[in-house]
Amino acid sequence: MKNIISMALKLFVIVVVAAIALGAVNYVTEGPIAEQREAAATEARLTAFPEAASFEAVYDPGNDAVKDVTLESLLGTDELLKDYAIIKTVYKALDESGNELGITAGVVTKGFNSGLNITIGVGIDGAIHGVVVGDHSETAGLGAKAAEPEYEGQYVGKKSPLDVVKSSPGDSDIQAIAGATITSRAVTNAVNTVSEFYAALTGGAK
């Protein structure tokens, strides 16, 4: 009986010490991890809207300055269109004088697999300034090609609505990745959704 109690106490002490150690490690690394995540997000915004000199948060639940802002409040409605739910952040793209050039939106959607992260830049004229495919779990050699500059570059300068085609793309078309039409459509649908959202945000047609 004494041995059982002794072993239980030792295990309890080990668990407590391990918990304290993990808590300490988390406390020490939490800040740097958050900084790295924000740096990556900023880099993605710059790539999606390279003409911008700075960015101003409009909607970002992780940003204290706008943590109480919702997409519904931005659009002046009590009900959010289902498609807009993929939009996780919105930042104004500003020039050196602080004038608005457009927006960048961080999107999380589903391609062939869930968790497809995309940053999309849309100008005030509706033109796409950049598309950056970030973290994803798309198939290597197929859907993962959506993160390659050759594919992302197709969107630059075009205006929504865009369609996905398998060959001979026109001015309003995006050529699908061979063997990854689902991923191609997911990215294109996200671009169309962000463009539509920005038009609604600025009073244009939805």
N, C-alpha and C positions, 0 to 999 in steps of 0.2 A: 504493500500500500504506500509506504514512504517513497519507494522507488518511482511509483506511478506519479505521485504528487511532484516529486523532484523533476521528473522528465517533463511533466506538464508545465511547471514553472519555467524550465529552461526553454521549452518551445515558445512559451508566451513572451519571454524576454527576447528571443531571436526574432519573433514576428514584430514586436514593438520596435526593435533596433532597425530591422529592415524597412519598416514603414517610415520611420524617421529619416533614414538614409534616402529612400526614394523621394520623400517630400522635399528634402534638401536639394537633391539633384534637379527635381522639377522646378523648384524655386530659382535655382541658379541658371537653368537653361531656358526657362519660359521666356524671359526677355529677349535673348539673342534669337530664339526661334521666331518670335513675333516680328522682330526687326528684319530677319531674312525673308519672311513671308511678305511683309510690306514692301521690301526692296524688290522682290520678284514681281509683285503686283504693279509697282510703279514702272518697272522696266517694260512690262507687258503693255501698260497704257502708252508709254512713249513709243513703243514699236507700232502699236495700233493707230497712234495719231502723232507721227513724227514731227509735224509742223507746230505742235503745241509747245509753249514755253513753260507752262505749269498746268496743274489740275486742281479743281476745286470739288470737294465731295458734295454730292447732291443726295445720294441715297447709298448708305453703307451701314448696315447694322453693327459692324465692328468698329465704326469710327464714332467716338464720343460726341463729336461736333454735330452729327446728324443722326444719332442713334434712335431718335424718336420719329424720324421721317419714314413714311411708308410709301410704297408705289401708289396706293390708292389716294393718299393725300396729295401727291404730286400731280395726279391726273384729275383731282377734284371729284372723285367718285367714291361710293361706299363699296363698290364691287370691282374686283380685279379680274380682267379677262384672263382666262386660264393660261394662254400662251405666255403672258407676261411674267408668270411665276418663275420662269427659268432665269430671269434677270436678278442677279444677286447684289450688284453694285452699279451705281451710275456716277460718273464724274464729268464735270464740265471741262472741256479742253480750252485753254485760254492762250491768247498771244501775249507778247511781252507787255502790252498795255492793259492787259486784263480783259480784253474783249473776247467774247465767246466765239469759238471756231466750230464747236460741235460738242459731241460727248464721246466718252468711252463707256462701255458697259461690260461688266463681268458676268458671264453666263455659265450656268452649269446645266447640262442637258444630257440626253441619252443618245449615243450613237449606236454602234452594234452592241456596245456595253454601256452601263451606267457610268456616271462620273466624268463626262467629257467637259472640260473647262475651256472656255473660249473668251478672249477679250476682243471686243469689236469697236472700231472707231467710225463714227458717222458724222459728216460735216453738216453745217447749217443748210447747205444746198441739197442734202440727201445723199451725196456721194459717199461711198465707202472709202475711208482713208487707210484702213488696215484691219487685218484679221489675224489674231495670234492664237493658235491652239496650244494650250498649256498642258497641265496634268491630264492624263487619260489612261484608259485601259483598253484601247482599241488594238486590234490584231496587228502584230509586227509584220511589216511587209505589205500590209493591205491598208486597213483603216488608219494605222499609225502614220501613213504618208500624208495625212491631212495636216500634220505639224510641219511639213517641209515647205520651205519658202516658195517653191515652184507652184504648189497647190494654193497656199494662202494668197499668193500674189495675184491670182485670178480675180479676186474680189475688188482690188484697188481701182478706184475710179468709176466703178459701176454703181448703178442705183437700183434699189429694190422696187418691185419684186423681181427676184432672180429665180430661174429654174435650173434644174440639174439635167444635163443631157450626157449621153454616152459618146457622142461624136459631133464634130462640126459646131462648136458653140458660137452663138451670136452675141450681140452686145449685152443682152440680158440673160445670158446663160453661163453656167459653170460646168466645166467638163468633169464628170465623175471620175473618181479614182477607180482604175480597173479592179474589179472584184470587191469594191467597197462602196457601192452605191448608197447603202444605208448610212454610212458615216458621212458621205458627201452631202446627202440630203439633210442630215442632222445639223451640219455646220451651216448650210445654206438657209435652212429654216430659222436658225438662230439669228443669222444676219438679217433676214427679212423681219423677224420679230422685233429686233432692236431698232431697225429703221422705222417700222410702224409705230413703235413706242415713242420714238423721238418726234415723229410727226404729230402724234397725239399730244405729247408734252408741250409742243410749241404751237398747238392750235391747228395743226394740219389735219388732213383726213386720215382716219384710222385705216 
